[in-house]
Amino acid sequence: MTIPSSPTSSSVSTSQGILPPSRLVTCESRVSGPFSQIEPDFKDNDETELLCVTWNQDYGCFAAGTSRGFRIYNCDPLKETFRRDFKSGGFGIVEMLYRSNILALVGGKGNTQYPPSKVVIWDDHQSRCIGEFSFRSEIRAVKLRRDCIVVVLEHKIYVYNFVDLKLLHQIETLANPKGLCSLSHNLNTSVLACPGLRRGQVRIEHFGLNMTKLISAHDSQIACLTLTMDGLLLATASTKGTLIRIFNTMDGTRLQEVRRGLDRADIFSIALSPNVQWMAVSSDKGTIHLFRLRVRVVGEDSPTSSSVSQSAAMAHQNSSSSLDPLISPSNNTNPGSSLSFIKGVLPKYFSSEWSFAQFHLPECTQFITGFGSQNTVIVAGMDGSFYRCGIDTVNGGELSQQEYVRFLKTDSRPK
């Protein structure tokens, strides 16, 4: 069956449809499931090149796209869960849906069967493709929720219903070669963040509220953005890479601004901890910066539907005082400059909020950050390395390295 999703840009095909989210087969690391049906071969091929690394939605796993196929790794403990190699070539984009059997795959440039302009919805329980999205231009990113599939092109974003692959929304953006896009993942909030049509602007779509919010986040172009799990907070960085800003997505108010450094940097990733206490930022300068968020936590790590709806209602109030409950007191915050008492005279960076803790890595290699259990930061690199670091929540300073593993031996250079 072929469903035209756009008269000029894309087409969708599916063989038997996609399972509703309630029927997805899931796999935990301690139980049998589709990710453990085939005993993986741990003999790495010297010619295997790493093309991409992406976390799943809760940082419990990560996917690695290689020149031969893809691999899935459990984070705690770190373990290769399974791999799939294809004769046709590798995948430049691999997106997981939590620990389910459904993945979204986009072929690398050397893939003879799946070009970079096609998204494959892969069911690993059936070991076959169950749906395809074909476009006329290269796909920059794919994002998954339990209820939708988001495909990002350089100038447009398509949102499809997960069950029947019908097109729900089309969003035009400024040139977006990095495929910047972020989704909320709580079931009761449906929020998407992407670049707007102006430089430095972020567009927020609250699909559940049928509301669009435009935020002028930076003067320069957006380089990185991410949402909290409930979609109520947005973190952004620009191509300057010096400042990271936190916004309320309901009214666009800036809640916090922190400084990574003084010199320009390419921001590779921004991660917000599930409990909304920490933010980790990686860049080409080889330092992971950890910031303490001055944003109140509503509920526990996995907010109940009532607490999330209450926070959404609270953030949606029109009075300026409605922001007060979202901002924590100033104690135990990130360090500022010792010269901040004369901030009216000296340049702005002397009064900036600096990182609470840091971890040093090889410069220029692309690393993505996430959060593990028990106050840990996890880091995966395009050089095939994985780090786990502990946070001293009282004193900050240097993150303590708890684990280092080469999950893939590769000579691939930074992307």
N, C-alpha and C positions, 0 to 999 in steps of 0.2 A: 504494500500500500504506500502511496506517495501523497504527502500532504504539503501543498505549497504554503510555506510560511511567509514568504514575501515575494512579490511579483518579479523582483529584480535581483535579490541578494542571496537567497538560500532556499534549500529544499530539505524535507525531512522524510526519512523512510524508516519503517519498523516492520519486523516480521510478525511477532505475535503480541506486540505491546509490552509495556514495562509493568512490572509488579507494583501495586500500590505500596506506599511506604510501610504500611502495617504488615505486609506479607514479605518484606525483604528478609532474606536469610542473613543472619548476623553471625559473626565469629569472634569470640573472645579468645585470648591467648591460651587459656587453660582448658578450653573445650574443643571438641571436634567440630569442624565446619569446612566450608569450601576452601579456606586458605590453608588447610592442613591436609587436603586430600592427596597431594603429590609431595613426596619427600624431596625437598630442594637439593640441588647439586651445588655444593659450596666451592667448587673448583672454579675460580674466576678466570676468565679469558683475558689474556694480556691486552687484547685489542678492544675490550669493552670500554666505551666512553660514557661518562656520566653527562646526561643532557638536562636533567631537571631534578629538583628535590622539593617536595611539598608536604606539609603537615596535613593530617586529617583535621576534622573540625574541633576536636578536643585535645589535640597534642598527644594522643595515646599511640599513634602510629605515624609513620611517614612513608611516602612513596618515592621511589627513584626511577626516573625514566632513563634508560640506557640506549646505546646504539644497537642493542640486540633485542630489547623488549622492555620489561619493567619488573621491579621488585618491590615487595612490601616488607617493612620492618616494624616490629613492635618496639616501643621506646623503653618500657620498664618491666622486665629487664630488656636491654637491647638485644634483639634477635631477629635474624632474617626469617620471616614467616613463610613466604613463598616467593617464587619468581616464575615469570613466563617469558620464554624466548620465542621469537617469531622469525621465520626465514625471510619475511619481507623487509625486516628492518626494525628500527627502534622508535621511541616515542618521546617527543619534546615536551609534551604536557601529559601528566598523569594526575587525576584528581580522585580522591576517595570520598565515599559517603560514610562517615564514621568508620565502623568495621564491617559494613555490609558487603554483599557480593557484587554490588554495582560500582563500576568505575567509569570515568570519562577519560578517553584516550585521544590524543592528537598526534599523528605521525610526525617523526622528524623529517628533515629534508631528504634523507637518503632512503626513506621508506617507500618501497615500490608499490605497495598495496594501498596504504593510507596516506594521502598527501597532507601537508600542513593546513589545507583548507577544509578538512573534513573532521568532524567529531564522531567518535565511535563510542556508543554506550555498550560497555562490555559487562556481561553477566558471567562472573567466574564460577558460579555454581553450575551453569550450563556449559562453561568454557566456549562461549560464542558471543558474537555481536548481536544485540537485540534491537538496535536502533542506530541511525546515522543522521548527521546534520551536514549538509554540503553547502559550501559558500563559494563565492567568486574571488575572495581574497583570503589572505592568511589569517588564521585564528590566533589571537594574542593571549587568550586565557579562557578557562572554563571554570565555573563555580557551581557547586551543588548544595542544595538544601533537600530536605525530605519531600518537599512539595514542588520544587521547581529546579530547572536546569538553566544556567545563565551562560551564554556564549558571548565573548567579547571580541569584537573586531577593532580595527584601528580607529574607526570613526562612528561605530554603532554597537549597541548592546541589545541582544535579543534574550527575552525571558520566556521560557516554555513551561507549560504544565508538565509535571513529572509523569503523571499516569498515562496521558494520551498524546504527549508531545505537541499539543496545540500551542500556537504562539499567543502569549498573554500581553506582552509589552515590547515596544521598541523604543530605545533611548538613543538620541544623538549626542555625541561627545566631541570635545576638542580632540585633535590628534592624540592617540593613546597607544603608542607603540609598545609600552610595557604591559598593556592589558590591565591597568589598574581597576580593581573592582573588589568590593567587600560585601559580604552578606551577614545578616544576623542569623543565629541558629536556634534560638528558642522557638518553640512551636507556636507561642501566642503572639510573637512579634515578627513581622515580615518587613525587613528594612534592607535597602540596597544603597551603597555609596559608590560614586564613580566621578570622574572629572566632569565638570560642566562644559559650557560652550565658551567660557572666557578663561584667560590665563589665571591660574591660582584659585579657580573656583571649584567647589565640590558640590555635586548634586546629590541630594538625599531623597530617596523614594520610600515613603512609609506606605507600603501597598495596603496594609490592613486599614489604615486611616484614609486612604485615597488622598494623600497629601504629599506635595513636593516642596522641599526646602533647599534653597541655594545659599551656600556659605562661601563668603570671600575669605578663604583660609590664608592665602599668601599672596605676595606681590609677584613672585616667580611661579613657574609652572609646578604643578603637583608632581612629586617624585615617588611618594609612597603614602598609602592610607590604609586604615583598618578600623573595624567596628568592634565594640564589645559584643558578647554573645547575645545580649538583648537588643542591640542596635541603638541604644540610647546615647552612647558616647562614641565620638569619632576622634581618632588620632591622625594627624597629617604631618608631612614634611615636604619641603619644596626642593627644587634642584640645587639650591644653595647648600642644603643639608646641615645648617647650623642650628635651626630651631625646630622643635616638635611642639605642636599645639593640640590641645584637647578641647573638643566642642560638644555642646549639648545639641543633639540632632533634632530635637523638637522645635527649638526656637533659634538655633544657630549661635547661641552665646558662647564665647570663648571662656572656658573654665580654668585653664592652666596653660602655661607656656614654660618649656624647659629648654636648656641649651646643651647640644651635643658637644660643640666646640666653637672655635673662632674661625677656622679655615673651611673653605668649601669642601664638601664630601658627597659621594654618591651613597644615598641611603638604600640599603638592600632590603631591609625588613623592619617592621614595627610589630611587636607582639604585646597584647594586653592580657594580663593574667585573668583567669576565670573569676577570681574573687575581686577583681578591679582594685587591687592594691599596688600592682607593679606594672611598669612598662619597660620592655627591653628593645633596644635599637641597635642594629648592626649596620656597618658602613664599610667602604673601601679603605678606611684608615686602620683597620685591624683591631678595633676595640669594640666590645659589646658594652654599651652603656645601659645601666639599670636605674630607672627613676621611680621614686615613690609617688604614687598618684594621690592627690589631695581631693579625692572624690569619695563621698560616703558610699559604703556598700549597703545596698538595699537587699536584705535577706542573706542567704548563705551562698556558697559557690554556685549552686544550681538553684536560682531563684524560683520560688513558686509562682504560679500564674497570678496569684493575687498581689504578691509583692511587686512583680514587674508592672502590672497594670496600674498599681498605685504610684510607682515611680514615673510611669509615662504620664499619668494624670498630673502629678506634681510638676513635672518638667513642662507641661503644656499650659500651666497657668500663665497669665499675661503680666502679672506684676513682677517687677525686678526682684522683689524679695523672695520670689519662688525659687531662685537659684541658690539661696542660702543653704537649704538642706542638702544640696548636691556637693557642697564644698566642705572639706574637712577642716578642722582647726589647724593652725600653722605649726603645731608641735610635731616633732619627728618627720620633718620634711627634708627635701634634698638640700644639700649645702649651697649657700650663696657666697659671693665674693666677700672677703674681709673688708673691702672698700665700699660695700653697698651703702654705708651710712652717708656717703656723699654722691649718691647715684644721680642727683640732679645736676651735677657738674661733669662727672666722668661719662664716657660712652656707655650705652645701654648694657653692654655685656658684663660690666662690673656689678650690676645688680641682678644678673640672671640667676635662675635656679639651675644648678649643675647636677650631674648624675650622683646618685647615692652610692653606687658601686660600679665596678668595671671588671672586664676580663679581656685579656690581650690575646690576639690571634694573628696568624700571618696576614700581612697587608695584601690588599687587592683581591684575594680569594673571596668569592661570594659565599657568605654564610647567612642562614636564616635562623631566627631565634624563636623559641617557644617556652612553655612552662611545664615542668614536671611536678610530681608530688613532693610534699614536705619541703616547701620553699627552695625549689631548685629551678635553675634555668637550663634548658637544653638547646644545643646548637648543632645544626647539620650543615656541612660545607660541600661545595662543588668540587673539592679535592677528595671527597669520599671519607671525610672525618666526622666523628660524632663526639660531642663533649657534654658532660653533665656537671653543673657547677652549683655549689651551695651558697645560699644567701645568708650573710650575717645580718639579721633583721634589725639589730640594735646599732652596730657600729658601721655597717657598710664597708667601704674600702674595696679591696680586691676580692672578687668572687673566688671561692676555693674550688679547685678542680677535683671532682670526685671520680670521674670516669673519662677515658679517652679510648676510642675504638676506630679503626679504619674499617668501615662497613663495606667499602668497595675500593679495591686497589685500581687506581686509574691514573693516567698521565694527562687527563683532560685539563685544559687551562680554564681560568675564570671566564664565566659567560658575561 
